[in-house]
């Protein structure tokens, strides 16, 4: 999931793997491995998310945008 979302966000910006790697301060090989399914370390995940201006949760698929918009239910 992380790698798929990473690739989707990279491509949405029309960035090459090299461009994302440069912006994140990692090697192009690292970006490629993550996009192909390797789980990144926390520090690499943070660097990639920061470069894309998204959260790690978003890239991991655990962030639901609607959760923050729902009002609490009255009891």
C-alpha positions as CSV (number, residue, x, y, z in Angstrom):
1,X,0.0,0.0,0.0
2,X,2.7,2.5,0.9
3,X,4.6,1.9,-2.3
4,X,1.5,2.2,-4.5
5,X,0.4,5.4,-2.8
6,X,3.9,6.8,-3.0
7,X,4.0,6.1,-6.8
8,X,0.6,7.6,-7.2
9,X,1.5,10.8,-5.5
10,X,4.9,11.0,-7.3
11,X,3.2,10.6,-10.7
12,X,0.4,13.0,-9.8
13,X,3.1,15.7,-9.5
14,X,4.8,14.4,-12.8
15,X,8.0,13.8,-10.9
16,X,10.5,11.2,-11.9
17,X,11.9,8.7,-9.4
18,X,15.1,10.8,-9.5
19,X,13.2,14.0,-8.7
20,X,11.5,12.5,-5.7
21,X,14.7,10.9,-4.5
22,X,16.5,14.3,-4.8
23,X,13.8,16.1,-2.9
24,X,13.7,13.4,-0.2
25,X,17.4,13.1,0.1
26,X,17.4,9.4,-0.7
27,X,18.7,7.3,-3.6
28,X,16.6,6.6,-6.7
29,X,17.1,2.9,-5.9
30,X,15.5,3.4,-2.5
31,X,12.4,5.1,-4.1
32,X,12.2,2.3,-6.6
33,X,12.4,-0.4,-4.0
34,X,9.7,1.2,-1.9
35,X,7.4,1.7,-4.9
36,X,7.9,-2.0,-5.7
37,X,6.8,-3.1,-2.2
38,X,9.7,-2.9,0.2
39,X,8.6,-1.4,3.5
40,X,10.7,1.7,4.2
41,X,12.3,2.6,7.5
42,X,10.6,5.2,9.5
43,X,13.2,7.8,8.6
44,X,12.9,7.1,4.9
45,X,9.1,7.1,5.1
46,X,9.3,10.5,6.8
47,X,11.7,11.9,4.2
48,X,9.5,10.7,1.3
49,X,6.3,12.0,2.9
50,X,7.9,15.3,3.6
51,X,9.1,15.7,0.1
52,X,5.5,15.1,-1.1
53,X,4.0,17.3,1.6
54,X,1.8,14.4,2.8
55,X,1.7,12.4,6.0
56,X,3.2,9.0,6.5
57,X,-0.3,7.8,7.5
58,X,-1.6,9.0,4.1
59,X,1.0,7.0,2.2
60,X,0.4,4.0,4.4
61,X,-3.3,4.1,3.7
62,X,-4.3,4.5,7.4
63,X,-5.5,8.1,7.0
64,X,-9.2,8.6,6.3
65,X,-9.8,12.2,5.3
66,X,-13.5,12.0,6.4
67,X,-12.6,11.0,10.0
68,X,-11.5,14.6,10.8
69,X,-14.7,16.0,9.3
70,X,-17.2,13.9,11.3
71,X,-18.9,15.5,14.2
72,X,-18.9,13.6,17.5
73,X,-22.1,11.7,18.1
74,X,-24.3,13.0,21.0
75,X,-25.0,10.5,23.6
